[in-house]
Amino acid sequence: MSSDHKIIQFKFFFASKTIQSNKRLVYDYRRANFDGLRKRLIDILHHIRKKVTARKRFLSRGTDYLKAKFNKLRAEVKKMIQNSRESFFSSLGNTIQINPKRFWSVFKIKSSSGNIPNSVTRSDTNNPGTRLHANTPHDIATMFNEYFHSVYTCFSDQPPPSQSGSSSPLSSISSIDLSLEEVYQALLNLDPSKAHGPDGFPSRILKECALQLAPSLHYLFSKSLRLSQFPTEWKLANIIPLLKKGNKDHVENYRPISLLCIISKTLERCVLNHLSHRIQSNIHSAQYGFVNGRSSTAQLLSILNTIGKNLDQGLQTDVVFMDICKAFDSVDHSILLQKLHDFGFSGSLLLWFQNYLSGRFQRVTVHGATSTSLPITSGVPQGSLLGPFLFSVYINDLPNNISTSTGVGLFADDTKLYRCVQNPCDALVLQDDIQGLLCWSIENRLRFNQSKCKVLSITRKKSPLFYPYKLDNDQLLVSDAQADLGITISHKLLWNDQLNQEKPDVKPMIT
């Protein structure tokens, strides 16, 4: 059958320009207590009018009586506004469990940590002791991008892992078949409040049009997995700098927040749903991060229970806190792929992960200006859903280098060893375990931050046993108290340091 019409080919290019608008308050009238609000406002406005009238009379007549009356009304108005303000923030604290988003949205607005200054600096690696300056939006974005890019490691190109040599002890999985229903449900579960990625496609459209878009995205996702190709457009990340602490003018005090395309994260969600059971059931029991049913609280309770029992028996527990430098950004892709193979990944699925990790780029947006893109040569994709799962696979064999009589606790990359030390022989075993961690880090091309690795001897003995633990021939620092997963642990397992921490500083930031 023939036709006299020629085929017409065309493409749609979608670009969403971010419109910068002035911040404005948005009131949720559905939750308003209008009677209380009206009464409070009327009382305050009534006193303000009385204060204004008293001021006018005092300025026109200038008597001491009118001055005293004006000062009294001014103090009353100030007190009423202060009480109203405190009542508002008190209600925020009382409802944080029910509506945490409301609390943190106000906290973010009131704290100034999110504002990037109009001029930033960075240490000059070529001239130690001097700093480079950036004053224009584009230069600021470029400086941030170059700094964030500097943490990556450029490993030598290596072929994908061989699948013919060693066999995995786990059952093999070589492909994933997605159903249309899976894609549809993934779209329905999108959070419309999340920021969009470089493609400018908002999650609200994907969620509201899930029924119409699901068939096309299902076809696209299935083809990606079948051909082991992750679209290049989805490998670009928009980076937003977020201040950690310290001087706002120093780019070193910021951490990157990575925004990826929502559609790519929808595919990741579908893939993760298929793989989560395999991964979760084979993650080491010492790992408490990114595992269902485990948490930082569970790890702390488990380890502190062991330490507490040792204290009750008058024993000493030495805890070694290890810090891996830029762990998530330093993952070697070739080693990660080999470990995925050891987890049973093979065929087109393993090749899909290889393509997923390669050819990624990032750019920084600041004050409406965007830097040029720079390549991401190592690490798991930040801001992705698969990133935590991939890192868990990468670090999963770390506890295998530790003796069975020494305890080990992992929460993502946070690592600590702990052991009851009754004599120098126990300390020597712990020293050997530290050496085992060092060997593991060398094999996996990760590096420990010597200055942040600490030793905490927990005991109430008057003369505790001291051993000079070392990492790569450098003695580790000894601490009397150590921050761990949000709490501060003292050498006597007392909680005074924890109770006296920074919580009082929160109120001045929001009042």
C-alpha positions, -999 to +999 in steps of 0.1 A: +000+000+000+015+034-010+007+070-001+013+102-019+021+120+014+057+124+025+067+116+060+070+146+083+094+144+112+095+169+140+107+174+175+094+192+206+120+211+227+107+219+262+125+246+282+112+262+313+127+296+323+129+302+360+111+334+368+126+352+398+100+368+419+101+387+452+094+366+482+060+370+497+042+356+526+015+330+518-011+324+545-028+291+549-063+304+557-077+269+561-058+264+594-064+300+607-081+306+640-099+337+627-116+346+660-083+345+679-064+362+651-090+390+648-091+396+686-053+397+688-049+421+659-077+443+671-061+446+706-026+454+691-040+479+665-061+496+692-030+501+714-009+512+684-036+539+677-036+550+713+003+552+712+002+573+680-024+597+695-003+600+728+028+608+708+011+635+688-002+651+720+032+649+737+049+665+706+024+694+706+023+701+743+055+686+757+043+680+793+059+653+815+026+637+820+020+632+783+056+619+779+051+593+806+018+582+791+034+579+756+063+558+770+039+536+789+018+529+758+049+524+737+061+497+761+027+480+762+026+478+724+062+464+723+053+438+749+021+428+731+039+423+698+067+404+716+041+381+733+023+375+700+056+366+683+066+342+711+032+326+709+035+320+672+069+304+675+058+284+704+029+270+683+055+260+657+074+240+682+043+223+695+032+212+660+066+201+647+057+165+650+024+170+631+036+195+605+074+196+604+074+212+570+057+244+584+084+247+611+114+242+588+100+266+561+098+293+587+132+284+601+147+286+566+132+320+559+144+334+593+179+320+592+202+338+568+224+307+560+207+302+526+218+336+512+250+336+491+269+369+493+277+390+463+314+383+467+331+349+476+366+337+480+385+304+476+420+293+487+445+294+458+460+259+455+489+273+435+497+299+461+490+287+496+479+314+520+463+335+493+426+335+483+409+340+449+380+364+446+348+363+426+324+392+424+300+387+395+272+360+395+289+340+367+323+341+384+307+331+417+289+302+401+321+291+383+342+293+416+316+271+434+315+246+405+353+244+404+355+238+441+328+211+441+344+195+411+378+194+429+367+166+452+363+141+424+391+116+415+400+109+379+407+072+379+424+056+349+399+041+324+393+005+329+371-021+311+339-032+327+342-061+352+347-095+337+317-118+341+334-150+331+361-152+359+346-153+393+310-163+399+288-145+424+276-164+455+242-148+449+216-157+423+222-138+391+199-110+379+206-097+343+175-077+335+145-059+349+110-059+333+090-029+343+052-029+341+030+000+331+014-001+365+048+004+382+055+035+362+021+049+368+023+044+406+058+059+406+044+090+390+015+092+414+039+091+443+059+121+432+062+150+456+050+181+438+069+203+462+103+190+451+125+212+429+128+203+392+161+194+376+180+208+346+152+199+321+128+223+340+101+197+340+082+200+373+070+170+392+035+184+395+029+180+358+042+144+359+020+137+389-012+153+376-008+138+341+004+104+353-024+085+334-015+102+301+023+101+305+028+066+320+026+047+287+052+068+270+075+068+300+070+031+304+082+026+268+112+049+273+122+033+306+119-002+292+140+007+262+167+023+284+170-009+305+169-032+274+196-013+255+216-006+287+216+032+279+208+060+303+198+091+284+226+117+283+201+145+291+194+129+324+231+128+335+233+166+341+230+179+376+221+214+388+241+222+419+228+247+446+254+257+472+242+253+508+261+269+537+272+243+564+288+267+589+315+293+592+323+323+570+297+328+543+323+343+520+344+311+518+331+285+492+348+258+513+321+262+539+294+252+515+281+217+504+265+210+471+228+201+468+223+182+435+191+186+416+184+159+389+157+155+363+125+142+379+119+118+351+153+102+356+146+098+393+112+082+384+131+055+365+155+051+394+125+046+417+112+018+395+147+001+393+151+005+431+118-012+438+130-043+419+164-044+436+157-033+472+149-067+486+181-083+471+202-055+484+186-052+518+188-089+525+225-090+517+237-058+534+260-064+564+244-064+598+268-037+609+254-012+584+225+008+598+222+034+570+198+031+541+184-002+554+147-007+563+142-014+599+175+001+609+184+036+619+210+058+637+189+054+669+190+016+666+228+016+662+234+040+691+212+019+714+230-013+704+265+000+708+258+021+739+241-009+755+273-029+750+295-001+764+271+004+793+273-032+803+311-030+802+310+001+825+287-018+850+314-044+852+342-018+857+356-025+822+371-001+797+358+002+761+380+019+734+360+034+705+378+044+673+359+069+652+370+068+615+363+095+589+364+087+552+373+118+531+345+127+507+333+090+507+303+094+484+323+115+459+353+092+458+338+059+448+358+042+420+333+032+393+352+002+381+354-013+416+317-005+422+308-024+390+328-054+402+310-053+435+277-051+417+287-082+398+296-099+431+260-091+442+247-111+413+242-083+387+251-093+352+242-090+315+223-059+303+215-047+339+252-045+349+259-027+316+230-003+323+246+006+357+280+011+339+263+036+315+243+052+343+275+060+362+295+073+332+294+106+313+278+127+340+282+165+344+274+192+369+269+229+368+262+255+396+235+282+395+239+312+417+221+346+416+205+336+383+238+328+366+249+293+356+284+280+353+297+258+325+294+221+330+322+200+344+326+162+343+319+140+373+346+114+372+340+095+404+314+089+432+278+079+432+253+104+417+245+129+444+207+136+447+198+103+431+177+075+445+202+048+435+232+066+450+227+054+486+221+019+474+252+019+453+273+032+482+260+006+505+272-021+480+306-004+478+312-003+515+295-036+524+327-057+526+345-033+550+335-052+582+351-084+567+385-068+575+377-066+612+382-094+638+350-110+649+357-101+686+358-064+677+325-045+673+320-024+642+292+001+635+284+017+601+259+044+592+265+050+555+302+061+556+304+068+593+326+041+607+336+032+643+353+003+660+348-006+696+363-032+719+365-040+755+402-034+765+414-052+796+450-055+788+476-045+761+468-076+741+432-064+736+446-030+724+469-047+700+439-066+684+421-032+680+453-018+665+453-046+640+417-039+631+426-002+624+453-015+601+427-037+584+406-007+577+436+011+562+442-019+539+406-019+529+407+018+521+438+014+499+422-015+480+390+005+474+408+038+466+393+057+496+412+078+520+407+084+558+409+119+571+436+116+597+427+148+616+391+137+621+398+101+632+396+100+670+399+076+699+376+077+729+383+055+759+351+051+779+357+041+815+353+053+850+386+039+862+410+063+879+439+049+859+426+037+825+448+017+801+463+040+775+474+027+741+488+049+713+466+038+684+480+046+650+467+050+614+494+046+588+521+053+614+505+085+626+491+084+662+453+091+664+440+119+685+425+111+719+393+128+728+373+132+761+340+135+742+330+127+706+300+137+685+284+106+669+252+105+649+238+136+665+247+130+701+279+137+721+294+107+740+317+115+769+346+093+782+325+085+813+293+080+793+277+111+810+253+133+791+262+168+804+279+178+771+248+166+752+224+186+773+245+218+771+248+218+734+236+243+708+198+239+712+194+273+729+209+289+697+179+279+676+155+304+692+176+336+683+176+325+647+138+324+644+128+351+667 
